Amino acid sequence: MIDIHVEPALFVFLGPRAAQVGWRLKQRLHQTYGSLPIWRFLWVNAGPIAGTEAEHWIGEEEQSEAGPALGERLGTTMEALQRRETLEATEALSDESVRYVVERAEGRVGARVYVVFGLGDREASIASFEVAYLCRYLLGETKQTVVSVSFLPSLEEDVVDEVQRERLRANAYAWFREHESLLHNPSWEVQRPGRERVKLEVPPFDLSFVVDRGNQAGEQFASADEAYAMVAQALALFVGAPSAAVMPLGDKPGVLRTRFKDRVRAYSSLAASSLVYPQEKVLGYCRASLAGAMLGDGLLAEPSAGQVRATAQELLMQMRLNEEEILKALRAGCQEPSDEPLGVPEPATVQAILGLAQAREERNALKLQEQELKMAEAAAELQGRVMATLEAKMADLVINRGVPFARAVLGLLRAEASQPESDMPLSFPGLKARLSQQRMEALEEARGRRQAAQERLSRLDRGIRQALRKALTPRAWRRDLDASRDELLRWVGEIGRLTFALAIQRQACTLCDQLGAEAEKLDGRLAGVQRTLERARESLGRLAESSLQEPVAAQGIFQLSVEALGAGYIRRYYGGRVQALSPLLAYRDWAGELAGKTLADLEAWQEADIVQQLQQRANVYFVQDVQGVSLLEAMDFHYGMQSPAMMEIQFSDLLRRCQPFWLYDPNSAIRPYEGQGVFGVEDASSSLVPGRYRGGREHHLVSTQSRQRIEVVYAQHGLPAFLLRDMAAYKACYEKRLREGEKTLHVLPPEQLTVDVFPDRHWEAREAFALAAALDMIVQIGGWHYFDLQREYVRAHLRPARDFLIDQRRDWAEEAFVLRADWVQQARELAEQELASLGRDEAAKLLDEHIAHHRALLAGEMPDELRRQYEREIRILEERRLQLLGE
């Protein structure tokens, strides 16, 4: 079971830019944890959201305008957030896989408030103080952590003109100045309708994150949307971590209230990134690879010669294409030459019989012309039926056996017969060869016999001898006449029958030729389909390979997420999964959807459609498994024995990439405080998390239930505002707008704006004065202060020369001292040497004594100017003490 530790939290998003963070955060929390009643959201002046992606996530009851309505909405929301029913409802969402635990300290539940806004948006930045103090008031005695997350103007400067850019910068500086004043002299009056004003004397925020467009590593966001997404990811991790995980490493009370050059080190920044399981790449490679294999084993499968021969034979039988059936089909409806006897007119003569034979031949010729027309019609009908059947069969073969198989069958049907086929022919040329075996010799022989019969008949009417026979032996001559007549007419009839048969044979051969030509056209159409399919297979191959390509990060652009596993894992995953699959069976499952498609349908199939449809089908075999993969388990599987070391490297690289998004002077005397790395993993108790990151003071783990993401947010803390990049430019714009009469830059009254963002220009000199006084290099003799570099007055009670007289009262003496650059330089150098010679502990002890002395003086009465002088010296000595102790 996964334990999710949560604490009541309110997220307030001020202005349209912060609204972009808000809906992303709510979406992420919903996807990670579900909708927990212990987390509430409020959008203030969010701007138009209708028709945008944000519309789904921003409820009407979660929106408010600035002003009195905001106070009422905050009161209602905060009251609901702290109800016992809300806490119980959250814990009641636990089930057998996850347990929600509401964090309690000493039996009390705390609360957090996150206020997000853009510093250039004056309405939003002004409202940030109002919201912070109102939330502090509403939370009362509840342990509270109020955090601001503000965007610097750089995130929007590239989409505005120069006038707007100046306004953004001036607004930002005005906010920093007000915040600085509230840090030095915290005071704010809260009033709710119908209630008395309440004065709160605490800083508005416990943590103040600023987000710039770039970071110290030279990276920047590709767009403002990337910044919004990064902050949403960071807040989603922060809200699941204990408050201490968000603070500086080894935080001690008040560490973010220490000062540098008398300015509070109040500001922090952050960066968040994630390792993600390459789900889309895995799915892309798997579906494209399987789709290509489905094409290869299905529509583009290589044919088997034996199966091709059997299919061709079966197809000819199905189409009833053999000699007998073809001739039968061509004879149907035709009349063969008649054999009925023809009467010979009496008296029978040779010429009459010859005329009769000629008449029969002429009648047979005319009749043959009529029958040939009928044969052509029958052949056309047969050809149409055969081609329709053949085309339908080819479409069926393409779907069930593949285009190469169908083309191989067509190739066999068109194959030339090398010799007359004795068995059943397997091709149209083979059929033609069988049909052509009735040679013309039979007709020529019949014609020769007919000519011989005609000669014999004609001789009966020539010469004296035949005339004498006819006269002397008429019966014998008549018998010869009848015999010659019968023979002549028999061969005339035989010639008619043979001519008719040869006409059918010619028509049948022509039909075979036409079927072969049509089959060739059909093969051409199939070749076009095959080319399309082959292009589709090539496209699928390219898609698969493109899924393996490592993304090329643009130079200097921050990567919000990085894929944890690459091409090696993806190939290995596919190889393991495809072993349990058969691309052919997968194709056959899909081929059912193609049933009934005609060849014309297949020809109209576009490459893009084929690729899309096959991938959609192939995706079914992977999507559920891929979506359920655990990134930690996948990394463990992929790295095998090297898993612990490799996963630690991955975690370390992820954390190293998170360089907080602020820019500051790296040559200043201070560096930011380091924060913890807050990691979000599926289950914080998982043994797969590298041991180095499972606990300790430098890292914190949060259970997110997110199986395919390892996230981290890293923060740095403790810079004063004046060290942030462009702060001087902000101030210049601010002062320009003040000179132009701008009166809406501040919400605080002038008397509260007592502190500027930048330190006193004489601060280093004042620092030298305080240290010199603590080390007895500035002494008070009577009512006057002297600069005693050699400390002779303390050692030997020798009064310094008059040249080293400074001034009377301590605050006056400081003002005079800071104007003497030579004294300042000498005091600084000697003070540093003295502190170094004392050693860290002794020097700190000495400073502690002087701090205690000054505080004792402050307990008495003194002028306000002198009081501020001692308070400033205390801050200087405390700051140096912390530097000495490395705190």
Buried (B, 14 or more C-beta within 10 A) or exposed (E): EBEBBBBBBBBBBBBBBBBBBBBBBBBBBEEBBEEBBBBBBBBBBBEEBEEBEBEEBBEEEBBBEBEEEBBEBBBBBBEBBBEEEBBEBBBEBBEEEBBBEBBEEEEEBBBBBBBBBBBBBBBBBBBBBBBBBBBBBBBEEBBBBBBBBBBBBBBBBEEBEEEBBBBBBBBBBBBBBBBBBBBBEEEBEBEBEEEEEEEBEBBBBBBBBBBBBBBBBEBBBBBBEBBBBBBBBBBBBBBBBBBEBBBBBEBEEEBBEBBBBBBBBBBBBBBBBBBBBBBEBBBBBBBBBBBBBBBBBBBBBEBEEEEBBEBBBEBBEEBBBBBEBBBEBBBEEBEBBEEEEBEBEEEEBBEBBBEBBEEBBEBBEEBBEEBBEBBBEBBEEBBEEBBEBBBEBBBBBBBBBBBBBBBBBBBBBBBEBEEEBEEBBBBBBBBBBBBBEBEEEBBEBBBEBBEEBBEBBBBBBEEEEBEEBBEEEEEEBBEBBEBBBEBBBBBBBBBBBBBBBBBBBBBBBBBBEBBBEBBEEBBEBBEEBBEBBBBBBEBBBEBBEEBBEEEEEEEEEBBBBBBBBBBEBBBEBBEEBBEEBBBBEBBBBBBEEBEEBEBEEBEEBEBEEBBEBBBEBBBEBBBEEBEEBBBBBBBBBBBEEEBBEBBBEBBBEBBEBBBBBBBBEEEEEBEBBBBBBBBBBBBBEBEBBBEBBBEEEBBBBBBBBBBBBBBBBBBBBBBBBBBBBBBEBBBBBBEEBBEEEBEEBBBBEEEBBEBBBBBBEBBBBBBBBBBBBBBBBBBBEEEBBBBBBEBBBEEEEEBBEEEBBBBBBBBBBBBBBBEBEEBBEBBBEBBEEBBEEBEBEEBBEBBEEBBEEBEEBBEEEBEEEBBEBBBBBBBBBBBBBBBBEEE
